[in-house]
Amino acid sequence: MTGDQLPGRVRALGLSDLPACQAVALTRDWTDSEPKWRLLLTAGDGFGIDDPDGGLAGVVVLTRYPPDVAVVGMLIVAARHARRGLGRALMQHCVTHAADDVVY
């Protein structure tokens, strides 16, 4: 993969992706909190971009608060994939996924 290429498309995450979410967080010195990730991936909509070398290159969670609010959280791009537009792609995906909800 060259420096200009982005890893693949944004996809939905599930609880089976929990270890990969934790691994991405650790590349940025974020606390490795399994209970926090489990809660967020259960209560919210997790999205990620796969790393072609395995694991995830970036993650984000969109949590909805009815009737019309959605909150973006845990937006993390693995250190080795920084500055390639992954954070922007994940954020744009969340805004689109939120539809008519107000996004914070």
ZICOR-V770989 format. One record per residue. N is the residue number from 1. RES is the residue in one small letter. PHI is phi in radians with two decimals (* if undefined). D_LAST is the distance of its C-alpha to the last C-alpha in Angstrom with 2 decimals. Layout:
n | res | phi | d_last
N | RES | PHI | D_LAST
N | RES | PHI | D_LAST
//
This chain:
n | res | phi | d_last
1 | m | * | 33.21
2 | t | -1.44 | 33.25
3 | g | -1.08 | 30.71
4 | d | -1.52 | 29.46
5 | q | -1.44 | 28.84
6 | l | -1.65 | 25.58
7 | p | -1.07 | 25.92
8 | g | -0.97 | 25.61
9 | r | -1.31 | 23.04
10 | v | -1.29 | 19.80
11 | r | -2.35 | 20.83
12 | a | -1.24 | 19.73
13 | l | -1.90 | 20.37
14 | g | -2.29 | 22.25
15 | l | -1.07 | 23.85
16 | s | -1.16 | 26.61
17 | d | -1.57 | 24.24
18 | l | -0.94 | 23.56
19 | p | -1.05 | 26.21
20 | a | -1.22 | 24.92
21 | c | -1.10 | 21.35
22 | q | -1.07 | 23.10
23 | a | -1.12 | 25.25
24 | v | -1.09 | 22.48
25 | a | -1.03 | 20.94
26 | l | -1.15 | 24.47
27 | t | -1.18 | 24.89
28 | r | -1.97 | 22.36
29 | d | 1.06 | 23.95
30 | w | -1.44 | 21.16
31 | t | -1.02 | 22.76
32 | d | -1.44 | 24.19
33 | s | -1.94 | 22.90
34 | e | -1.06 | 24.04
35 | p | -1.09 | 23.06
36 | k | -1.13 | 19.38
37 | w | -1.09 | 19.27
38 | r | -1.05 | 21.29
39 | l | -1.08 | 18.98
40 | l | -1.12 | 15.79
41 | l | -1.27 | 17.83
42 | t | -1.51 | 19.29
43 | a | -1.47 | 16.40
44 | g | -2.03 | 13.88
45 | d | -1.86 | 14.52
46 | g | -1.56 | 15.62
47 | f | -2.34 | 16.42
48 | g | -2.63 | 18.78
49 | i | -2.10 | 21.24
50 | d | -1.23 | 24.77
51 | d | -1.50 | 26.86
52 | p | -1.06 | 30.21
53 | d | -1.62 | 31.98
54 | g | 1.91 | 30.48
55 | g | 1.37 | 27.36
56 | l | -2.06 | 23.88
57 | a | -1.58 | 22.94
58 | g | -2.84 | 19.17
59 | v | -2.47 | 16.72
60 | v | -2.77 | 13.10
61 | v | -2.22 | 11.87
62 | l | -1.94 | 9.55
63 | t | -1.96 | 9.85
64 | r | -1.70 | 10.16
65 | y | -2.24 | 10.74
66 | p | -1.02 | 13.33
67 | p | -1.59 | 14.04
68 | d | -2.67 | 11.10
69 | v | -2.19 | 7.62
70 | a | -2.35 | 6.33
71 | v | -2.07 | 4.73
72 | v | -1.57 | 6.13
73 | g | -2.56 | 8.92
74 | m | 0.96 | 12.51
75 | l | -1.35 | 12.52
76 | i | -2.38 | 16.20
77 | v | -1.98 | 18.92
78 | a | -0.96 | 22.46
79 | a | -0.90 | 24.24
80 | r | -1.28 | 26.89
81 | h | -1.93 | 24.54
82 | a | -1.12 | 22.65
83 | r | 1.12 | 22.43
84 | r | -2.13 | 23.07
85 | g | 1.59 | 19.85
86 | l | -1.18 | 18.76
87 | g | -1.05 | 15.35
88 | r | -1.11 | 14.84
89 | a | -1.09 | 16.32
90 | l | -1.16 | 14.14
91 | m | -1.14 | 10.87
92 | q | -1.08 | 12.66
93 | h | -1.09 | 13.78
94 | c | -1.09 | 10.45
95 | v | -1.08 | 9.53
96 | t | -1.12 | 13.12
97 | h | -1.12 | 13.19
98 | a | -1.23 | 10.45
99 | a | 0.98 | 12.95
100 | d | -1.57 | 12.51
101 | d | -1.19 | 9.49
102 | v | -1.34 | 6.70
103 | v | -1.85 | 3.80
104 | y | -2.03 | 0.00
//
